[in-house]
Every structure is written in structure tokens, then in C-alpha cells.
Amino acid sequence: MPEQLFTITEDHLKLVQQMYFNYDAACEFGAACVDPKRPYGNSDVFYDIAEILNIKGNYDEDEEYTEFTEEQEEIMMKLHKSMKTVLQIVTRTLSFETGHYAAQPYSQQWRKVAEL
């Protein structure tokens, strides 16, 4: 089986810096976790990601924010979902660096294989 490959970008690292951690005691012994309702500090995830990454949404005539395009939301959701892998990589490698990473299938033993 081919290795899993993943690229950590500057955008990923900007999001990691703003993550809001919590303690969830709801199951068994509980565990530290990223707050699922407010992963970047607020309950409006798209707005938070856009602010962190300087993504401009659509504005009305009064310069009030209205919404993001479908394409912008898809990009932000893809980045948000990929944070699971980013957190696996940075905790396994003890490093917050952009670059290309690889791991064996079904493994979380990530290693850096190339610079960006």
C-alpha cells in the first residue's frame, strides 16, 4: 500500500495558532479536545477562518458582511477538516513546520519528507 501523504501549509499553522482547546469529561475519563462549537474562538467557524486567513466575503452596500461564496466555504471547510491530520503530524513530530509529510497506511507515525 502507498504511504499517506499530506502537506502542511502556512494556512494550517495560522489556524492551529488560533485553536480553542477545552476539556470534555462526557465520556470515560474525558480528554483535552478542540472545542467543536468554537474551534477558532467563536461559534461562526467560517467567519473565524476567514478572519485568520484574510479571506474576504461578500458585502452589501453598507459594507456589512453578508456571506461567503460556495467556493470560499468549500476551501475553508476542506482546511478545517484537514486540521485533524495537521494536529496528528505536529504532535507526532513535535514540530510546527510547513512541508510535505508521509506515514505508512493506517499509521499516525508521520515524518517530514520534504520542505515546501
PyMOL CGO cylinders between C-alpha atoms (Angstrom):
from pymol import cmd
from pymol.cgo import CYLINDER

trace = [
    CYLINDER, 0.00, 0.00, 0.00, 1.26, 3.51, -0.75, 0.3, 1, 1, 1, 1, 1, 1,
    CYLINDER, 1.26, 3.51, -0.75, 2.11, 5.88, 2.04, 0.3, 1, 1, 1, 1, 1, 1,
    CYLINDER, 2.11, 5.88, 2.04, -0.28, 8.56, 3.25, 0.3, 1, 1, 1, 1, 1, 1,
    CYLINDER, -0.28, 8.56, 3.25, 0.92, 11.97, 2.11, 0.3, 1, 1, 1, 1, 1, 1,
    CYLINDER, 0.92, 11.97, 2.11, 0.00, 15.38, 3.49, 0.3, 1, 1, 1, 1, 1, 1,
    CYLINDER, 0.00, 15.38, 3.49, 1.25, 18.94, 3.09, 0.3, 1, 1, 1, 1, 1, 1,
    CYLINDER, 1.25, 18.94, 3.09, 1.16, 21.40, 5.96, 0.3, 1, 1, 1, 1, 1, 1,
    CYLINDER, 1.16, 21.40, 5.96, 0.82, 24.98, 4.71, 0.3, 1, 1, 1, 1, 1, 1,
    CYLINDER, 0.82, 24.98, 4.71, 1.14, 28.38, 6.37, 0.3, 1, 1, 1, 1, 1, 1,
    CYLINDER, 1.14, 28.38, 6.37, -2.69, 28.50, 6.44, 0.3, 1, 1, 1, 1, 1, 1,
    CYLINDER, -2.69, 28.50, 6.44, -2.77, 25.33, 8.55, 0.3, 1, 1, 1, 1, 1, 1,
    CYLINDER, -2.77, 25.33, 8.55, -0.30, 26.79, 11.03, 0.3, 1, 1, 1, 1, 1, 1,
    CYLINDER, -0.30, 26.79, 11.03, -2.26, 30.04, 11.29, 0.3, 1, 1, 1, 1, 1, 1,
    CYLINDER, -2.26, 30.04, 11.29, -5.37, 28.03, 12.18, 0.3, 1, 1, 1, 1, 1, 1,
    CYLINDER, -5.37, 28.03, 12.18, -3.52, 25.89, 14.74, 0.3, 1, 1, 1, 1, 1, 1,
    CYLINDER, -3.52, 25.89, 14.74, -2.34, 29.08, 16.47, 0.3, 1, 1, 1, 1, 1, 1,
    CYLINDER, -2.34, 29.08, 16.47, -5.94, 30.20, 16.97, 0.3, 1, 1, 1, 1, 1, 1,
    CYLINDER, -5.94, 30.20, 16.97, -7.48, 26.88, 18.05, 0.3, 1, 1, 1, 1, 1, 1,
    CYLINDER, -7.48, 26.88, 18.05, -9.53, 26.91, 21.22, 0.3, 1, 1, 1, 1, 1, 1,
    CYLINDER, -9.53, 26.91, 21.22, -8.91, 23.89, 23.44, 0.3, 1, 1, 1, 1, 1, 1,
    CYLINDER, -8.91, 23.89, 23.44, -11.24, 22.54, 26.08, 0.3, 1, 1, 1, 1, 1, 1,
    CYLINDER, -11.24, 22.54, 26.08, -11.64, 19.53, 28.33, 0.3, 1, 1, 1, 1, 1, 1,
    CYLINDER, -11.64, 19.53, 28.33, -14.51, 17.17, 27.53, 0.3, 1, 1, 1, 1, 1, 1,
    CYLINDER, -14.51, 17.17, 27.53, -15.49, 14.99, 30.51, 0.3, 1, 1, 1, 1, 1, 1,
    CYLINDER, -15.49, 14.99, 30.51, -18.56, 13.50, 28.81, 0.3, 1, 1, 1, 1, 1, 1,
    CYLINDER, -18.56, 13.50, 28.81, -17.05, 10.08, 28.10, 0.3, 1, 1, 1, 1, 1, 1,
    CYLINDER, -17.05, 10.08, 28.10, -14.98, 7.73, 30.27, 0.3, 1, 1, 1, 1, 1, 1,
    CYLINDER, -14.98, 7.73, 30.27, -12.06, 9.71, 31.74, 0.3, 1, 1, 1, 1, 1, 1,
    CYLINDER, -12.06, 9.71, 31.74, -12.53, 12.70, 29.45, 0.3, 1, 1, 1, 1, 1, 1,
    CYLINDER, -12.53, 12.70, 29.45, -9.83, 14.27, 27.34, 0.3, 1, 1, 1, 1, 1, 1,
    CYLINDER, -9.83, 14.27, 27.34, -8.43, 17.52, 26.08, 0.3, 1, 1, 1, 1, 1, 1,
    CYLINDER, -8.43, 17.52, 26.08, -10.04, 18.47, 22.78, 0.3, 1, 1, 1, 1, 1, 1,
    CYLINDER, -10.04, 18.47, 22.78, -10.57, 21.26, 20.31, 0.3, 1, 1, 1, 1, 1, 1,
    CYLINDER, -10.57, 21.26, 20.31, -13.89, 22.90, 21.13, 0.3, 1, 1, 1, 1, 1, 1,
    CYLINDER, -13.89, 22.90, 21.13, -16.17, 21.61, 18.32, 0.3, 1, 1, 1, 1, 1, 1,
    CYLINDER, -16.17, 21.61, 18.32, -18.54, 24.57, 18.55, 0.3, 1, 1, 1, 1, 1, 1,
    CYLINDER, -18.54, 24.57, 18.55, -15.82, 27.22, 18.74, 0.3, 1, 1, 1, 1, 1, 1,
    CYLINDER, -15.82, 27.22, 18.74, -12.68, 25.66, 17.24, 0.3, 1, 1, 1, 1, 1, 1,
    CYLINDER, -12.68, 25.66, 17.24, -11.14, 29.06, 16.49, 0.3, 1, 1, 1, 1, 1, 1,
    CYLINDER, -11.14, 29.06, 16.49, -12.64, 31.01, 19.39, 0.3, 1, 1, 1, 1, 1, 1,
    CYLINDER, -12.64, 31.01, 19.39, -16.08, 31.91, 18.08, 0.3, 1, 1, 1, 1, 1, 1,
    CYLINDER, -16.08, 31.91, 18.08, -19.16, 29.95, 17.04, 0.3, 1, 1, 1, 1, 1, 1,
    CYLINDER, -19.16, 29.95, 17.04, -19.05, 31.28, 13.46, 0.3, 1, 1, 1, 1, 1, 1,
    CYLINDER, -19.05, 31.28, 13.46, -16.39, 28.96, 12.07, 0.3, 1, 1, 1, 1, 1, 1,
    CYLINDER, -16.39, 28.96, 12.07, -16.35, 30.35, 8.51, 0.3, 1, 1, 1, 1, 1, 1,
    CYLINDER, -16.35, 30.35, 8.51, -16.04, 33.92, 9.80, 0.3, 1, 1, 1, 1, 1, 1,
    CYLINDER, -16.04, 33.92, 9.80, -13.20, 32.95, 12.14, 0.3, 1, 1, 1, 1, 1, 1,
    CYLINDER, -13.20, 32.95, 12.14, -11.29, 31.08, 9.43, 0.3, 1, 1, 1, 1, 1, 1,
    CYLINDER, -11.29, 31.08, 9.43, -11.80, 33.97, 7.01, 0.3, 1, 1, 1, 1, 1, 1,
    CYLINDER, -11.80, 33.97, 7.01, -10.54, 36.47, 9.57, 0.3, 1, 1, 1, 1, 1, 1,
    CYLINDER, -10.54, 36.47, 9.57, -7.49, 34.36, 10.43, 0.3, 1, 1, 1, 1, 1, 1,
    CYLINDER, -7.49, 34.36, 10.43, -6.61, 33.76, 6.76, 0.3, 1, 1, 1, 1, 1, 1,
    CYLINDER, -6.61, 33.76, 6.76, -7.71, 37.17, 5.46, 0.3, 1, 1, 1, 1, 1, 1,
    CYLINDER, -7.71, 37.17, 5.46, -10.41, 35.75, 3.18, 0.3, 1, 1, 1, 1, 1, 1,
    CYLINDER, -10.41, 35.75, 3.18, -12.86, 38.44, 2.09, 0.3, 1, 1, 1, 1, 1, 1,
    CYLINDER, -12.86, 38.44, 2.09, -16.56, 37.58, 1.97, 0.3, 1, 1, 1, 1, 1, 1,
    CYLINDER, -16.56, 37.58, 1.97, -19.34, 39.36, 0.11, 0.3, 1, 1, 1, 1, 1, 1,
    CYLINDER, -19.34, 39.36, 0.11, -20.50, 42.71, 1.44, 0.3, 1, 1, 1, 1, 1, 1,
    CYLINDER, -20.50, 42.71, 1.44, -23.70, 44.64, 0.92, 0.3, 1, 1, 1, 1, 1, 1,
    CYLINDER, -23.70, 44.64, 0.92, -23.93, 48.35, 0.02, 0.3, 1, 1, 1, 1, 1, 1,
    CYLINDER, -23.93, 48.35, 0.02, -23.43, 49.34, 3.70, 0.3, 1, 1, 1, 1, 1, 1,
    CYLINDER, -23.43, 49.34, 3.70, -20.16, 47.40, 3.84, 0.3, 1, 1, 1, 1, 1, 1,
    CYLINDER, -20.16, 47.40, 3.84, -21.75, 44.86, 6.17, 0.3, 1, 1, 1, 1, 1, 1,
    CYLINDER, -21.75, 44.86, 6.17, -20.61, 41.27, 5.78, 0.3, 1, 1, 1, 1, 1, 1,
    CYLINDER, -20.61, 41.27, 5.78, -23.30, 39.06, 4.26, 0.3, 1, 1, 1, 1, 1, 1,
    CYLINDER, -23.30, 39.06, 4.26, -21.86, 35.70, 3.22, 0.3, 1, 1, 1, 1, 1, 1,
    CYLINDER, -21.86, 35.70, 3.22, -19.06, 33.78, 1.55, 0.3, 1, 1, 1, 1, 1, 1,
    CYLINDER, -19.06, 33.78, 1.55, -19.22, 32.21, -1.88, 0.3, 1, 1, 1, 1, 1, 1,
    CYLINDER, -19.22, 32.21, -1.88, -19.77, 28.46, -2.13, 0.3, 1, 1, 1, 1, 1, 1,
    CYLINDER, -19.77, 28.46, -2.13, -16.20, 28.08, -3.38, 0.3, 1, 1, 1, 1, 1, 1,
    CYLINDER, -16.20, 28.08, -3.38, -14.81, 30.02, -0.39, 0.3, 1, 1, 1, 1, 1, 1,
    CYLINDER, -14.81, 30.02, -0.39, -16.84, 27.88, 2.02, 0.3, 1, 1, 1, 1, 1, 1,
    CYLINDER, -16.84, 27.88, 2.02, -15.60, 24.69, 0.33, 0.3, 1, 1, 1, 1, 1, 1,
    CYLINDER, -15.60, 24.69, 0.33, -11.99, 25.84, 0.65, 0.3, 1, 1, 1, 1, 1, 1,
    CYLINDER, -11.99, 25.84, 0.65, -12.46, 26.78, 4.31, 0.3, 1, 1, 1, 1, 1, 1,
    CYLINDER, -12.46, 26.78, 4.31, -14.25, 23.51, 5.14, 0.3, 1, 1, 1, 1, 1, 1,
    CYLINDER, -14.25, 23.51, 5.14, -11.52, 21.47, 3.45, 0.3, 1, 1, 1, 1, 1, 1,
    CYLINDER, -11.52, 21.47, 3.45, -8.88, 23.30, 5.51, 0.3, 1, 1, 1, 1, 1, 1,
    CYLINDER, -8.88, 23.30, 5.51, -10.92, 22.90, 8.69, 0.3, 1, 1, 1, 1, 1, 1,
    CYLINDER, -10.92, 22.90, 8.69, -11.40, 19.15, 8.19, 0.3, 1, 1, 1, 1, 1, 1,
    CYLINDER, -11.40, 19.15, 8.19, -7.71, 18.70, 7.38, 0.3, 1, 1, 1, 1, 1, 1,
    CYLINDER, -7.71, 18.70, 7.38, -6.78, 20.06, 10.81, 0.3, 1, 1, 1, 1, 1, 1,
    CYLINDER, -6.78, 20.06, 10.81, -7.23, 16.55, 12.24, 0.3, 1, 1, 1, 1, 1, 1,
    CYLINDER, -7.23, 16.55, 12.24, -4.22, 15.41, 10.20, 0.3, 1, 1, 1, 1, 1, 1,
    CYLINDER, -4.22, 15.41, 10.20, -2.29, 18.60, 10.96, 0.3, 1, 1, 1, 1, 1, 1,
    CYLINDER, -2.29, 18.60, 10.96, -2.70, 18.03, 14.71, 0.3, 1, 1, 1, 1, 1, 1,
    CYLINDER, -2.70, 18.03, 14.71, -1.61, 14.39, 14.31, 0.3, 1, 1, 1, 1, 1, 1,
    CYLINDER, -1.61, 14.39, 14.31, 1.50, 15.49, 12.45, 0.3, 1, 1, 1, 1, 1, 1,
    CYLINDER, 1.50, 15.49, 12.45, 2.56, 18.32, 14.76, 0.3, 1, 1, 1, 1, 1, 1,
    CYLINDER, 2.56, 18.32, 14.76, 2.11, 16.20, 17.88, 0.3, 1, 1, 1, 1, 1, 1,
    CYLINDER, 2.11, 16.20, 17.88, 3.96, 13.22, 16.39, 0.3, 1, 1, 1, 1, 1, 1,
    CYLINDER, 3.96, 13.22, 16.39, 6.84, 15.27, 15.01, 0.3, 1, 1, 1, 1, 1, 1,
    CYLINDER, 6.84, 15.27, 15.01, 6.89, 17.83, 17.86, 0.3, 1, 1, 1, 1, 1, 1,
    CYLINDER, 6.89, 17.83, 17.86, 7.27, 20.46, 15.17, 0.3, 1, 1, 1, 1, 1, 1,
    CYLINDER, 7.27, 20.46, 15.17, 5.10, 23.20, 13.71, 0.3, 1, 1, 1, 1, 1, 1,
    CYLINDER, 5.10, 23.20, 13.71, 6.66, 23.44, 10.25, 0.3, 1, 1, 1, 1, 1, 1,
    CYLINDER, 6.66, 23.44, 10.25, 5.28, 23.69, 6.76, 0.3, 1, 1, 1, 1, 1, 1,
    CYLINDER, 5.28, 23.69, 6.76, 6.30, 20.88, 4.46, 0.3, 1, 1, 1, 1, 1, 1,
    CYLINDER, 6.30, 20.88, 4.46, 5.41, 17.53, 2.99, 0.3, 1, 1, 1, 1, 1, 1,
    CYLINDER, 5.41, 17.53, 2.99, 4.83, 14.65, 5.38, 0.3, 1, 1, 1, 1, 1, 1,
    CYLINDER, 4.83, 14.65, 5.38, 4.32, 10.90, 4.98, 0.3, 1, 1, 1, 1, 1, 1,
    CYLINDER, 4.32, 10.90, 4.98, 3.16, 7.96, 7.09, 0.3, 1, 1, 1, 1, 1, 1,
    CYLINDER, 3.16, 7.96, 7.09, 2.51, 4.29, 6.48, 0.3, 1, 1, 1, 1, 1, 1,
    CYLINDER, 2.51, 4.29, 6.48, -1.14, 3.36, 5.81, 0.3, 1, 1, 1, 1, 1, 1,
    CYLINDER, -1.14, 3.36, 5.81, -3.26, 3.17, 8.98, 0.3, 1, 1, 1, 1, 1, 1,
    CYLINDER, -3.26, 3.17, 8.98, -0.43, 4.79, 10.95, 0.3, 1, 1, 1, 1, 1, 1,
    CYLINDER, -0.43, 4.79, 10.95, -0.05, 8.12, 12.68, 0.3, 1, 1, 1, 1, 1, 1,
    CYLINDER, -0.05, 8.12, 12.68, 3.74, 7.93, 12.67, 0.3, 1, 1, 1, 1, 1, 1,
    CYLINDER, 3.74, 7.93, 12.67, 4.21, 10.95, 10.43, 0.3, 1, 1, 1, 1, 1, 1,
    CYLINDER, 4.21, 10.95, 10.43, 7.62, 12.17, 9.30, 0.3, 1, 1, 1, 1, 1, 1,
    CYLINDER, 7.62, 12.17, 9.30, 8.70, 15.13, 7.23, 0.3, 1, 1, 1, 1, 1, 1,
    CYLINDER, 8.70, 15.13, 7.23, 9.86, 14.10, 3.77, 0.3, 1, 1, 1, 1, 1, 1,
    CYLINDER, 9.86, 14.10, 3.77, 10.39, 17.45, 2.04, 0.3, 1, 1, 1, 1, 1, 1,
    CYLINDER, 10.39, 17.45, 2.04, 10.31, 21.21, 2.55, 0.3, 1, 1, 1, 1, 1, 1,
    CYLINDER, 10.31, 21.21, 2.55, 7.63, 23.30, 0.88, 0.3, 1, 1, 1, 1, 1, 1,
]
cmd.load_cgo(trace, "trace")
